[in-house]
Amino acid sequence: MKTTFGKQNYQIFIAGIVLIILGYLLMIGGGSDDPNVFNPAIFDTQRITIAPMVCLLGFIVVIAGIMWRPKTAAAQQSAKTDSVKN
């Protein structure tokens, strides 16, 4: 039985999920235990810039993992014969 996705698709997909989780972990923290005290750590570069970029990269990797189509055996064979002819 042939599945829709191959092993490489799942590896790319898992890498994207890990990046998304890492991005959300980078957003954690910076809060204050006392609601009357302001903590400027919530506006760190890590939480405002880096973490969203890591999450976005994770979503892009997940989309790439879904759309990735590995070469078939026939396509690989024709590529080999084309390189031999040249």
For each residue, the residues with C-beta under 8 A, 3 or more apart:
1:
2:
3: 6
4:
5: 9 10 13 66
6: 3 9 10 70
7: 10 11
8: 11 12 68 70
9: 5 6 12 13 65 66 68 70
10: 5 6 7 13 14 65
11: 7 8 14 15 65
12: 8 9 15 16 61 62 64 65 68
13: 5 9 10 16 17 62 65 66
14: 10 11 17 18
15: 11 12 18 19 61 65
16: 12 13 19 20 58 59 60 61 62 63 64 65
17: 13 14 20 21 58 62
18: 14 15 21 22 58
19: 15 16 22 23 54 55 57 58 61
20: 16 17 23 24 54 55 58 59 62
21: 17 18 24 25 58
22: 18 19 25 26 54 58
23: 19 20 26 27 51 52 53 54 55 56 57 58
24: 20 21 27 28 51 55
25: 21 22 28
26: 22 23 46 47 50 51 54
27: 23 24 47 51 52
28: 24 25
29: 41 47
30: 39 41 42 43 44 47
31: 39 42
32: 35 37 38 39
33:
34: 37
35: 32
36:
37: 32 34
38: 32
39: 30 31 32 42
40: 43
41: 29 30 44
42: 30 31 39 47
43: 30 40 47 48
44: 30 41 47 48
45: 48 49 50
46: 26 49 50 51
47: 26 27 29 30 42 43 44 50 51
48: 43 44 45 51 52
49: 45 46 52 53
50: 26 45 46 47 53 54
51: 23 24 26 27 46 47 48 54 55
52: 23 27 48 49 55 56
53: 23 49 50 56 57
54: 19 20 22 23 26 50 51 57 58
55: 19 20 23 24 51 52 58 59
56: 23 52 53 59 60
57: 19 23 53 54 60 61
58: 16 17 18 19 20 21 22 23 54 55 61 62
59: 16 20 55 56 62 63
60: 16 56 57 63 64
61: 12 15 16 19 57 58 64 65
62: 12 13 16 17 20 58 59 65 66
63: 16 59 60 66 67
64: 12 16 60 61 67 68
65: 9 10 11 12 13 15 16 61 62 68
66: 5 9 13 62 63
67: 63 64
68: 8 9 12 64 65
69:
70: 6 8 9
71: 75 76 79
72: 75 76
73: 76 77
74: 77 78
75: 71 72 78 79
76: 71 72 73 79 80
77: 73 74 80 81
78: 74 75 81 82
79: 71 75 76 82 83
80: 76 77 83 84
81: 77 78 84 85
82: 78 79 85 86
83: 79 80 86
84: 80 81
85: 81 82
86: 82 83
